[in-house]
Amino acid sequence: MKKTLVRSRRDLIKACAVSAPALLAMCQKLGASNSPSRQRLLRMGRATDDVAKDYQRIEATITYLASQLADIGIERGEVLLASDNRTATVMQYLRDGRLDLTIEGAFTSAQYVDAGVATPIAGAASDGRLSESSTVLFCRAENGRATVNDLKGKIIAFEDPESSSAYEHPRCWLNHRGLELVRVDSFSSKVPSHQIGYLFAGSEINISSWVFFGKVSAGALSVSNWKNVQCVPLAYRSRLRVLAKTTGVPRLLVLARAKMDPGLRTRIQRHLAEMHLSPAGQAALKAYNTSQFIALQDQGRAALAGTHQLLEACQVQPKGL
């Protein structure tokens, strides 16, 4: 798939009024244009299949950062998105200097750190502590003594291949416990007795509904979605129970390209940690459903240690390789 770059609000507005081929052609032209020197431009982005949503969220953050760095020559911030949704594309952007910052969950962040292309510099926090995300595995309440080992030969529902808390995290956690998973085609698929089958439900409400109505034996949701009545209606609650809860991993991290100037990296860290002190910064934070970022030094890599172990267990490869 060809790479697509979206670099300004004006480009995004234009994109909404043209066909997909025209959008691709426009973005290719933008990608080929001459860029300002590194001292005048700061770029932030990520791999995505939802350009509009991620553009809006990242633009607020990079605009805020650029405004705080004007005294050292940064004239503006730009959003650079890999709309082919390939982490391998973002790795290349970070490696060759086209991208300065990215924002991701624990699993993708760990892949970037392992590849040596980025380092975590800040993380979403609550009450001054790094926010973590955990996943709940649940089943029907009547299976009172069941454990995750009893899922062998049965089917679990995940959300979609792009979900961290409702696919990557629980799948790797199960693999880490020595359980083998295999994707199946339907509810009626026969699953080998030594494996756990899985299907993608497409949404949180589908996951809980499939378990409630007995179409699958278990489901996986983030702790917050498990408590959300929009994802697990009250009418379902008494008929479902928690089967297991995964270990926690960092919910959201900001990473800087590995070869970024140390002085610039330190300034960015500082301003990320101060975002909650200004109205513009608070607005940018709200888009990520967090009240503040905290600066990370060595604890950034330490926080990802458990994630690295899970990734090794399920042998996750960057998308696009």
N, C-alpha and C positions, 0 to 999 in steps of 0.2 A: 504494500500500500504506500502511496506517496505521502510525503510529510506536508502538513498544513500548519502555517504560522499565522497567528492572529496577534497584531501588535498595537492596535489603538482602538479607542471607542468608535471613532469614525469608521474604521474598517469593519467593525462588528455590525454597526447599523447598516452599512452598505450590504454586508453579507446576508442580512435578513431579507433583503429584497431581490436576491438573485438566486439562480438555481445552483445545485451542488457543484456541477462542473465549472460554472462561472466562479464560484467561491474558491475552488481549488486553483484555478488559473490565477485569480487575484492574489491568493496567498503565496503562490510560487513566485510571482513577480516581486512581492514584498520581500521574500526571503533572499532574492538575488540582489537587492538594492544595497548600496554602500551604507555601512553602519557608522555612527559617530565613534570617536575614540572611546576606549574603555573608561577613561576618566570622566566622561560626560554622561554616560548612560548606565543604568542599572536595570537588569532584566530578571524577572521572576516568572516561573511557570511550572507546568507539570504535564504528565500524560493524562489524557482525558477523552471520554466519548461524549461529554456534555460541555461543549465550548462556551455557550452562553453563560451557564452557571458558574463555571470555574473562572471565566474571564472577569465577571463582575466581582467575585470574591477576591481574586488576586490583585485586581486593579486598585482596590481600596488600600491594600497593604503596601504595594510597591509605590503608589503615589505618596503615601504617608512617609515611607522611608526616604524617597528621593527629596522630599521637602526638608527633611531633617539633615540631609547630607549636602545641601547646597554650598555650605562653607568650604567644602573640600573639592568642589568642582562638579558634583553630580547635578546635571541640568534637568533630567527627567527620568522617570521610570517607565518601563515597557513590560507588557505581558507577552510571553512567548510560550505558546501551547503546542504540544505534540498531539494533534487531534487524531492521529492514527492509533492513539491509546497504547503506545509501545514504550515501556520503560527503557528499552534498549535505545530508543531515539533520544530520550532525555539524558541518558548516560553519555551519549555522544555530544549533546549540547553542552553538558557540564565539562566534559573532557576537553573540548576544543575552545571553551570560553564564551560560547554564544549565550549561555545561561549562567547567571550568577547565583540565584537562589531557587530552591524548590520547597514545596510544603507537602508532606505525605504522612501516612500512617506508619506504624512500626515496621510492617513487613517490607514495604517498598523502600523505606528508609534504610533498613538493614542491608538490602541488596545493593543500594548505592554506596554504602560504607564498605561493604565487602569488595566491591569493584574498585575502590580507591578513588572514586570521582567526587565524593562529597563528604562533609562532616557535619553532624548535628550541632547547631549553635543555640537553639531555643526550642522550647516546648510549651504546648498549652498547659495551663496550670489552674488549680483550684486551691484557694487559701494558701497560696505560696508553694504548693507542692505539685510536682509533675502529675498531670492527669493520666489515669490509666483506663484502658478498655478491657473488659472481660466478656466472655461469651457464656450463655447458659444453654446447656443441652437439656431438653425436656421431653417427656413422654406422657402417655395417658396415666392418670392417677391410679387406675386399677392395677397397673404393673408396679405394685408397691415395693417389691424387693429387687427389681431389675437394676443392673449396673450397665456401664458402657460396654462391658465385655459381652453382655447379653444381646447386643446389637448385631453380632455376627450372624450372617445369613438373612439380615433384615435391611430395611431401607431408611435412611435419614434424609430430611429435606434441608437443603441450603438455599440461600437467596439467589445469587448469581455468581458467575466467575470473577466479577470485579469486587465483590464484597469482602472486606477484611474481617469484620466481626462475625459475619454470617456465612463465611466460607473458608477463607485462608486460615484464620486463627483456629477455628475448631478442627478443621481437617489436619493441620499440622500438629495440633495438640493430641489428636487421636493417634496419628502416626507415631508421635513421640512415645506414646504408651504401648507401642508395638502392634497397633491395629491397622490392618490394610484396608484401604477404601478403593472402590471401583465404581465408575459412573455407569448407571443403568438407563434403559430407554423408557421404562414405564412403571407404573405401580405394580404391575403383574410380573415384572421381570424376576427370573429366578436368580438368587444371589448365592454364590458358593458359601458353604458353611464356615469357611475360615476368613471371609471378607465381609465388609459392610458396604452395601450399595448406597448410592446417593443420587438424588435428583435435584434440579434447580426449580424452585417454586416461583421465582420472579418478583416476589414481594414478601414483606413481613407477615401481612395478614394471611397470605396463602400458606405460609409455613405453619402458622398456628392452626389454621383451618384444616390442613391436611392431616395434622396430628390428631386434632379433636375428632374428626370424622373417621379416623382409623385408616386413612389411605397410606400413611407411612407410620413407622414405629417411633420415630423421634424427629425433633427439629432443633435448629440452632438459631439463637437470636442474641444480640448484644444485651447486656444487663439492663440498659436503659429502655430498649425496645420491649424486653420481656415485661417490664413494669408499665408500659404504655398501653392504654386501653384501645388505642387505634390499631395496635399491632396484635394484642391479645385481648379480645373483648371480655368484659366481666362475665358474660354467659359461659365462656370457656374455662375460666379460672379454676373452678372447683373440680373440673374433670382432667386437669393437667397437673403435673408435678415436675420439679427440677430433678433431673437425672445426674447432672454433674455441672460444675462451674470451672472454666479454664483459669489458668494463671493470668494475671494482668500484664498488659504490654502498654507502652506509651501510646496515648490516643492520637496525638498530632505533633509532628516535629517540623521545624524549619531547618533546612540544610543549606550550607554554602559550598560552592565548588571548591574542590580540594586546593587548587592553586590560587585562590583569592589572596590578595595582599592582606597580611595579618592586621595591619592598622585599620583597613576598611572593614574587615570581618569584626573586629572589636567594636567599631562604631555601630555597625548594624546590630550586633548583639545588644548593645546598650539601648538603642532606640526601640528595639523589639520589646525589651523588658520595661520600657517606659510608656508603651502605647496606651495603657489603661489610664494614664494621667491626663490625656487630652481628648476632647470630643471627637476629633478626626480619628484618633487611634482607637477609641472605644467603638466607633462605627465599624471600623475594619475588623476588630475582634469579634463583634457580634455576628458577622457573616460566617465565622467559624465556630459559633456557639461556645465561645470561651470568654472568660472575663479578663484574662491576662496571659502573657507569655513570660517565662522565666528564662534567663540566660543559662546555657549549659556549657560546662567545660569538660573535664574528664568524665563527669557523670552522664554525659550524653551517650558515650559508648557503653558505659556500664549499664545504663538503662536498657540498652538493646541486647545485652548479653543473653537473656532468656529468649529473645526473639531469634537470635542467631541459632540457638540450639533447636528451636522448633523448625526453622527453615532447613537446617541440615537433615532433620528427621523426615521431612516430606519432599526434600530435594526440589524446591521451587526454583525455577529458572526465570530470569527477567523476560518479560513479554517482548517478543520480536527477535529473540536470538535463535 
